Amino acid sequence: MAKHCQRELSKGTAVLEKTQGSQRFNDYERPHADLREFIARAERAGEVVSIKGADWKLEMGTLAEIVNHARAEPPAILFDDVPGYAKGMRLLSGATNSSKRLAIALGLPVPDHPLDVVRAYRERMKRHRPIAPTTVTKGPVLENVDRDGKVDVLKFPVPLLHEHDGGRYIGTDDLVIMRDPDADWVNGGTYRAMVQDKNHVSLWISPGKHGRQIREKYFRAGKPCPVLISCGRDPLLFLAGGNELK
């Protein structure tokens, strides 16, 4: 999995420069700041359909299947006003499952054909310059913190997508972050996370994956395995977590 999640932030210049054709990378002079801004940009491009009032139990999964099979390039679905949940508790399905939204996420030209994304990405990577990470002690991720008895992952509208699923999956396009105890490198991968109850979440990691190798090192040493599961973040991190990068 991705040992180092890196992203090209070219101070607003690369986003506006021309490709070999007449297309610009897109209409924005900087990358999106977070998932909310990505959703807003996808909405402006007509790439999001909003569905209000769908229940977490099977209805969201059914509607997602209908939309995803209706056409080759389906829109993302933004579920809102979920019964039994606080206002603003939304759920996004299919963030990057169209070539247009994938281009928006990557800061590439809006494509006429899905292969345009592949070509533009290939050209981008020829000029890719990694940026070293910066360690910080505070940020938006720490604005809302629940600890110990206040932890309740079921306050989020975690869906039961299919009738025979094992449970409610809070992590399907998540980013699971783990540190190797021996080599001291950090792995970021996408693994299935299922809610067991309000303060327990289980992870399924297929054999051979870096996350499983790291976990087994801790378990063989008789130690608990520290893990961070990130949900609702920049879709670029999902794309990184699903690829074999170093």
Protein Blocks (a to p, Z undefined) as FASTA:
>chain_A
ZZbacdddeehmmmmmccfblbdfblcfbdcfblmlmmmmmmmnopaccdehiafehmlm
mmmmmmmmmpmbdcddddehiehiaehiacdehkllcfklmmmmnopacdfbfklmmmmm
mmmmmmgccddddddfbdfklmpccehjlpcfklpccddfbfkbgbdcfblbbccddddf
klopacddddddddfblmbccddddehiaklmmmmmmmmnopacdddddehiafklmmmm
mpccZZ
